[in-house]
Amino acid sequence: MNKRTFITFLASVSVTSALLYASSVNAVTAENSTLPQGWLLWHNYSNYSALDSKLYLRSPDGAVQTVEGDFIHAMNGHFGASPFQFTFMAIDEKADEWDIFLCDNGKITNLTQNSGFRNEDPKFSPDGRNIVFKRGYWSNSTDNFVYDLAVINVETGDITMLTDTHEEEAMPCFSSDGKSVYYALYNDSIGSIHCLDTETKTTETIYNQSGINAYYPVVMDSMLYFTAWTSSDNHCDRIMCFDGESVTPLPFNCADYDCSDACLIDDNTMIFSSTAEGSYDLFFYDGESVTRLSELSTDINELGADFYSYDEYNGNTHADGDVNADGVMNIADLVLLSKWLLDSDSTQLNDPLSADLCSDGVLDVFDLCAMRVKLLSSENE
C-alpha cells in the first residue's frame, strides 16, 4: 500500500512547500525564518463588500485546504481545544444571514441556522465547550443594527446573552481562564477595549482614547493584544499589548502602514497582517525580526490568522493510536484506521496524528501493523 500523507478536512488547494522569504518591515529583516510547526487558519478577500472571502487551513506538513460548504464569505476562523475543531463566520446561502459555523473533524455544522440574527466574530473558550460571538438585530427605534455579546454551548446549542445595550459590542474573546470576555465597544464608530466578568457582569475599561479606534482583542496567557489607530489623525493600525498595567505598541509597528490582527503563537512570536507591501499580507514576527509569509500571501487581502501549535497538540493528553479520540486505544481504533486506509474519503479519523506510530509524518500500513503489535503487547501484559 502506498504511503499517504495524513491530511484531513476538505478539498486541497495546490500549494508548494511553505518557504518564507524575508521582507523589510520597519527596517527589520529576516532570512531563513520559518513558522513553528502547527496548523494555521486565515482568510482572504478582494474587499469586504465583494463577499468573496475564502477560509484556508494549513496543516503541519504545509498542505493548504479551502474550507467549503453551503455558505459564502467565510472568515475569522478560530481553533477550539484541538486542531481538528474550529469555528468561523460565514453567510448561510439559503437563509441569507451571517451565522456561526463549527468544523469538527471535517464535519461542518451551522450552529445558528435560521436564527433571524446576524451572528459574527466567533471565538472558542479555552476548554472548547463554548463559543462567544456578537449577535445583531435591526432596531426600528434606533434605525440601525444593535449588537450584543452571546455565548453558545457547542454540545447543546443553548445560547446565553451576555449583554443587552444599544451600543455595539463586537469582536469578543475569552480570557485565558475563561471567566471573562474582552471585547470592542463602539460609540460613533470609534472602538474601545473593555473586559466583562461573565459571573458578576461587571465591566472594566482597558483602553479608551479619544478619537482613536481600538478593536480585535486577543489573549495569550496574561497578556492582551489589540489593534488601534496610531493617532486620531493617523488611522494606520498598530498592534498594542496590555500587560495588566500599561499599554505599549509592538516594535514592528509603523506610522506609514497598517499592522493588525495579532495571532499569538507564544510569548515572543506571532503572525499578523500588514499593508507594508500594498494589500494585507501575512507576516511572522519571531521576537526580533519580521518575515512576510510569501507563499501564503496573494495580491488580495490576507487577514484573521489563528494558529494551533504542534507542540501544544503533543503536550495535550492523548493516547497513541486513539484515532477515534475516545481516550483509549483498542480494537475499535485498529478497525477504524484499517477502514480509513482503504477509503479515506468516506472514513474520518477523529485524531489522525495519534495514528502516526512510526513517527514518519505519514499514515500507512506500517502504522496499522505497529498498532496491532501495540495492542497485542498490551493484552499480554
C-alpha positions as CSV (number, residue, x, y, z in Angstrom):
1,M,0.0,0.0,0.0
2,N,1.4,3.4,-0.9
3,K,2.2,5.9,1.8
4,R,-0.3,8.7,2.2
5,T,0.1,12.0,4.0
6,F,-2.5,12.4,6.7
7,I,-4.4,15.4,5.5
8,T,-7.8,15.9,7.0
9,F,-10.8,18.2,6.5
10,L,-11.6,19.5,3.0
11,A,-10.6,19.8,-0.7
12,S,-7.0,20.7,-1.2
13,V,-5.6,23.8,-2.8
14,S,-2.4,23.2,-4.7
15,V,0.4,24.9,-2.8
16,T,4.2,24.2,-2.8
17,S,6.2,23.8,0.4
18,A,5.9,26.8,2.6
19,L,9.0,28.8,2.0
20,L,9.2,32.1,4.0
21,Y,11.0,35.0,2.3
22,A,12.5,37.9,4.1
23,S,10.8,41.3,3.7
24,S,11.5,44.7,5.1
25,V,9.1,45.9,7.8
26,N,10.1,49.0,9.8
27,A,13.8,48.4,8.8
28,V,13.7,44.9,10.4
29,T,14.5,41.9,8.1
30,A,15.0,38.2,8.5
31,E,16.4,35.4,6.4
32,N,15.6,31.7,6.6
33,S,12.9,32.4,9.1
34,T,10.3,29.6,9.5
35,L,7.0,29.2,11.2
36,P,6.8,26.8,14.1
37,Q,5.1,23.5,13.2
38,G,1.4,23.6,13.5
39,W,-2.0,24.4,12.0
40,L,-2.8,27.8,10.6
41,L,-6.2,29.3,9.7
42,W,-6.7,32.6,7.8
43,H,-9.0,34.1,5.2
44,N,-8.6,36.4,2.2
45,Y,-10.8,38.6,0.1
46,S,-10.6,41.3,-2.6
47,N,-12.6,43.6,-0.4
48,Y,-15.2,43.0,2.4
49,S,-18.2,44.2,0.4
50,A,-17.4,41.8,-2.5
51,L,-18.5,38.8,-0.4
52,D,-15.7,36.7,-1.9
53,S,-13.8,35.7,1.3
54,K,-12.3,32.3,1.4
55,L,-11.1,30.5,4.6
56,Y,-8.0,28.4,4.5
57,L,-6.4,25.7,6.7
58,R,-2.7,24.9,6.5
59,S,-1.7,21.6,8.2
60,P,1.8,20.9,9.7
61,D,3.0,19.3,6.6
62,G,2.5,22.6,4.6
63,A,-0.6,21.5,2.7
64,V,-3.3,24.1,2.3
65,Q,-7.0,23.4,2.0
66,T,-10.0,25.6,1.4
67,V,-12.9,25.4,3.9
68,E,-16.0,24.9,1.8
69,G,-19.7,24.2,2.3
70,D,-23.2,25.7,2.0
71,F,-22.0,29.2,2.7
72,I,-20.1,32.1,1.3
73,H,-17.8,34.8,2.5
74,A,-16.2,32.6,5.2
75,M,-13.7,34.3,7.6
76,N,-12.4,34.7,11.1
77,G,-11.5,31.1,11.9
78,H,-10.6,30.2,15.5
79,F,-9.3,26.8,16.9
80,G,-11.0,25.1,19.8
81,A,-9.5,22.6,22.2
82,S,-7.8,20.7,19.3
83,P,-6.5,21.5,15.8
84,F,-9.3,19.3,14.4
85,Q,-12.0,21.7,15.8
86,F,-12.5,25.3,14.7
87,T,-15.3,27.8,14.4
88,F,-15.8,30.6,11.8
89,M,-18.4,33.0,10.5
90,A,-20.0,32.9,7.1
91,I,-23.2,33.8,5.2
92,D,-25.7,30.9,5.0
93,E,-26.7,31.0,1.3
94,K,-30.2,29.7,1.9
95,A,-31.1,31.9,4.9
96,D,-29.0,34.9,3.7
97,E,-27.7,35.6,7.2
98,W,-24.4,35.7,9.0
99,D,-24.0,32.5,11.0
100,I,-21.6,30.8,13.3
101,F,-20.2,27.5,11.9
102,L,-18.3,24.7,13.6
103,C,-15.9,22.4,11.8
104,D,-15.3,19.3,13.9
105,N,-13.1,16.6,12.5
106,G,-14.1,17.6,9.0
107,K,-17.8,17.8,9.6
108,I,-19.2,21.4,9.3
109,T,-22.3,22.4,11.2
110,N,-24.2,25.7,11.2
111,L,-24.7,26.4,15.0
112,T,-27.0,29.4,14.5
113,Q,-29.0,28.3,11.5
114,N,-32.2,30.3,10.7
115,S,-31.8,32.3,13.8
116,G,-33.0,35.6,12.2
117,F,-30.0,37.4,13.7
118,R,-26.6,38.5,12.4
119,N,-24.1,36.2,14.1
120,E,-20.4,37.1,13.8
121,D,-17.0,37.2,15.4
122,P,-16.8,33.7,17.0
123,K,-14.1,32.7,19.5
124,F,-13.8,29.5,21.4
125,S,-13.5,29.3,25.2
126,P,-10.2,27.8,26.4
127,D,-11.8,24.4,27.1
128,G,-13.5,24.3,23.7
129,R,-17.0,23.9,25.2
130,N,-18.4,27.3,24.4
131,I,-18.1,29.9,21.6
132,V,-18.6,33.7,22.3
133,F,-19.8,35.8,19.5
134,K,-21.7,39.0,18.7
135,R,-25.4,38.8,17.8
136,G,-27.1,41.6,15.9
137,Y,-30.7,42.6,15.1
138,W,-32.4,45.5,13.3
139,S,-33.8,48.1,15.7
140,N,-36.6,50.3,14.4
141,S,-36.2,52.6,17.4
142,T,-32.6,53.4,16.5
143,D,-33.0,52.8,12.8
144,N,-29.8,50.7,12.9
145,F,-28.4,47.3,13.9
146,V,-27.9,46.6,17.6
147,Y,-25.2,44.2,18.5
148,D,-24.8,42.4,21.8
149,L,-22.5,39.6,23.0
150,A,-23.7,36.0,23.3
151,V,-22.3,32.5,24.2
152,I,-23.3,29.2,22.6
153,N,-22.7,25.9,24.2
154,V,-21.2,23.7,21.5
155,E,-22.7,20.4,22.7
156,T,-26.3,21.6,23.5
157,G,-26.6,24.6,21.2
158,D,-28.0,26.7,24.0
159,I,-27.4,30.4,23.6
160,T,-26.9,32.8,26.6
161,M,-26.9,36.6,26.1
162,L,-24.0,38.4,27.9
163,T,-25.1,41.9,27.2
164,D,-28.2,43.9,26.3
165,T,-27.5,47.5,25.4
166,H,-28.0,49.9,22.4
167,E,-24.2,50.2,21.9
168,E,-22.3,48.0,19.6
169,E,-20.3,45.3,21.3
170,A,-18.1,43.3,19.0
171,M,-15.1,41.0,18.5
172,P,-15.3,39.2,21.8
173,C,-12.7,36.8,23.1
174,F,-12.3,34.8,26.3
175,S,-9.7,35.4,28.9
176,S,-7.2,32.6,29.5
177,D,-9.1,31.3,32.4
178,G,-12.5,31.5,30.6
179,K,-14.0,33.7,33.3
180,S,-14.0,37.0,31.4
181,V,-14.6,38.3,27.9
182,Y,-12.7,41.0,26.3
183,Y,-14.5,43.0,23.5
184,A,-14.6,46.2,21.5
185,L,-17.3,48.7,22.4
186,Y,-18.2,51.2,19.7
187,N,-19.5,54.7,20.1
188,D,-19.9,56.9,17.0
189,S,-17.8,54.3,15.1
190,I,-14.9,54.6,17.5
191,G,-14.0,51.4,19.3
192,S,-12.6,51.0,22.8
193,I,-11.4,47.8,24.6
194,H,-13.3,46.5,27.6
195,C,-13.5,43.4,29.8
196,L,-16.7,41.7,31.0
197,D,-16.7,39.4,34.1
198,T,-19.2,36.7,32.9
199,E,-20.2,35.9,36.5
200,T,-20.7,39.3,38.1
201,K,-21.5,41.1,34.8
202,T,-19.2,43.9,35.8
203,T,-17.1,45.6,33.2
204,E,-13.6,47.2,33.2
205,T,-12.3,49.7,30.6
206,I,-8.9,48.5,29.3
207,Y,-8.2,51.1,26.6
208,N,-10.3,54.2,25.6
209,Q,-8.5,57.1,23.8
210,S,-10.5,59.9,22.4
211,G,-10.6,59.7,18.6
212,I,-8.6,56.5,18.4
213,N,-10.3,53.4,17.1
214,A,-9.4,50.2,19.0
215,Y,-10.6,46.7,18.2
216,Y,-9.9,43.0,17.7
217,P,-8.7,41.9,21.2
218,V,-6.8,38.6,21.5
219,V,-5.3,36.9,24.6
220,M,-2.1,35.0,25.2
221,D,-1.8,33.8,28.9
222,S,-1.9,37.0,31.0
223,M,-1.2,39.4,28.0
224,L,-3.9,41.1,26.0
225,Y,-3.2,42.3,22.4
226,F,-5.4,44.5,20.3
227,T,-5.3,46.8,17.3
228,A,-5.6,50.6,17.5
229,W,-5.0,53.6,15.3
230,T,-1.7,55.4,15.5
231,S,-3.5,58.6,16.5
232,S,-6.8,60.5,15.9
233,D,-5.2,62.0,12.8
234,N,-3.3,58.9,11.6
235,H,-5.6,55.9,11.1
236,C,-2.8,53.4,10.4
237,D,-3.3,50.5,12.6
238,R,-0.8,49.4,15.3
239,I,-0.8,46.2,17.4
240,M,-0.8,47.1,21.1
241,C,0.0,45.0,24.2
242,F,-1.7,45.3,27.6
243,D,0.2,43.5,30.4
244,G,-2.3,44.2,33.1
245,E,-0.9,47.7,34.0
246,S,0.2,49.5,30.8
247,V,-0.4,49.5,27.1
248,T,2.5,49.6,24.7
249,P,2.8,49.3,20.9
250,L,4.8,46.4,19.5
251,P,8.2,47.3,18.0
252,F,7.4,46.4,14.4
253,N,4.5,48.9,14.1
254,C,4.9,51.7,11.6
255,A,3.0,55.0,11.1
256,D,3.1,54.5,7.3
257,Y,1.0,51.3,7.0
258,D,-1.3,49.0,8.9
259,C,-0.3,46.2,11.3
260,S,-3.3,44.4,12.7
261,D,-5.0,41.0,13.5
262,A,-2.5,39.7,16.0
263,C,-2.3,35.9,16.1
264,L,-0.2,34.8,19.1
265,I,2.0,31.7,18.9
266,D,3.8,32.1,22.2
267,D,5.0,35.0,24.4
268,N,7.6,36.1,21.8
269,T,6.2,35.2,18.4
270,M,3.1,36.0,16.4
271,I,1.5,36.1,13.0
272,F,-0.1,39.3,11.9
273,S,-1.5,41.1,8.9
274,S,0.1,44.2,7.4
275,T,-0.1,46.5,4.4
276,A,3.6,47.1,4.3
277,E,3.8,45.9,0.7
278,G,0.4,47.1,-0.5
279,S,-2.6,44.9,0.3
280,Y,-2.9,43.0,3.6
281,D,-0.4,40.1,3.7
282,L,0.5,37.7,6.4
283,F,3.8,38.3,8.4
284,F,5.6,36.4,11.0
285,Y,7.3,38.0,14.0
286,D,9.9,35.9,15.9
287,G,10.5,38.4,18.7
288,E,13.4,40.1,16.8
289,S,12.6,40.2,13.1
290,V,9.7,40.2,10.7
291,T,9.2,38.0,7.6
292,R,6.4,38.1,5.0
293,L,4.8,34.7,4.5
294,S,5.2,35.0,0.8
295,E,3.6,31.7,-0.3
296,L,0.5,32.3,1.8
297,S,0.1,35.9,0.6
298,T,-1.6,37.0,-2.7
299,D,-2.5,40.2,-4.5
300,I,-5.6,40.4,-2.4
301,N,-6.0,40.8,1.4
302,E,-4.9,38.1,3.9
303,L,-6.4,38.6,7.4
304,G,-7.7,36.9,10.5
305,A,-5.0,34.3,11.2
306,D,-5.2,31.8,14.0
307,F,-2.6,29.2,15.0
308,Y,-2.5,25.9,16.8
309,S,1.0,24.6,17.5
310,Y,2.2,21.1,17.1
311,D,3.9,21.3,20.5
312,E,0.6,22.2,22.1
313,Y,-1.0,19.2,20.5
314,N,1.7,16.9,21.6
315,G,1.5,18.4,25.1
316,N,-2.2,17.6,25.4
317,T,-3.1,14.2,27.0
318,H,-4.0,11.7,24.3
319,A,-3.2,8.0,23.7
320,D,-1.1,6.9,20.8
321,G,-3.3,5.2,18.3
322,D,-6.5,6.6,19.7
323,V,-7.8,7.6,16.3
324,N,-11.5,7.7,17.4
325,A,-10.5,10.0,20.3
326,D,-12.4,8.2,23.0
327,G,-9.4,8.3,25.4
328,V,-8.0,4.8,24.9
329,M,-6.5,2.8,22.0
330,N,-8.3,-0.5,21.5
331,I,-9.6,-2.8,18.7
332,A,-12.1,-0.1,17.6
333,D,-9.2,2.2,16.6
334,L,-7.5,-0.7,14.7
335,V,-10.7,-1.3,12.7
336,L,-11.2,2.5,12.1
337,L,-7.6,3.0,10.8
338,S,-7.9,0.0,8.6
339,K,-11.1,1.4,7.1
340,W,-9.5,4.8,6.6
341,L,-6.5,3.3,4.8
342,L,-8.9,1.5,2.4
343,D,-11.2,4.5,1.8
344,S,-10.1,7.9,3.4
345,D,-12.9,9.7,1.5
346,S,-15.8,8.1,3.4
347,T,-14.0,7.4,6.7
348,Q,-12.8,10.0,9.2
349,L,-10.2,9.8,11.9
350,N,-11.1,12.0,14.9
351,D,-7.4,12.2,15.8
352,P,-5.3,11.3,12.8
353,L,-1.9,12.4,14.3
354,S,-2.2,9.8,17.1
355,A,-2.1,7.1,14.5
356,D,1.4,8.0,13.3
357,L,3.0,5.4,15.4
358,C,6.0,5.1,13.2
359,S,6.6,8.9,13.6
360,D,7.4,9.4,10.0
361,G,4.7,12.0,9.1
362,V,2.5,9.7,7.1
363,L,-0.2,7.2,7.8
364,D,0.1,3.9,6.1
365,V,0.0,0.1,6.6
366,F,3.2,0.2,8.7
367,D,1.3,2.3,11.3
368,L,-1.5,-0.3,11.2
369,C,1.0,-3.0,11.9
370,A,2.5,-1.0,14.7
371,M,-0.9,-0.5,16.2
372,R,-1.6,-4.3,16.0
373,V,1.7,-5.1,17.8
374,K,1.0,-2.5,20.5
375,L,-2.5,-3.9,21.1
376,L,-1.1,-7.5,21.3
377,S,1.6,-6.4,23.7
378,S,-0.9,-4.7,26.0
379,E,-3.1,-7.8,26.0
380,N,-0.2,-9.9,27.1
381,E,0.9,-7.7,29.9
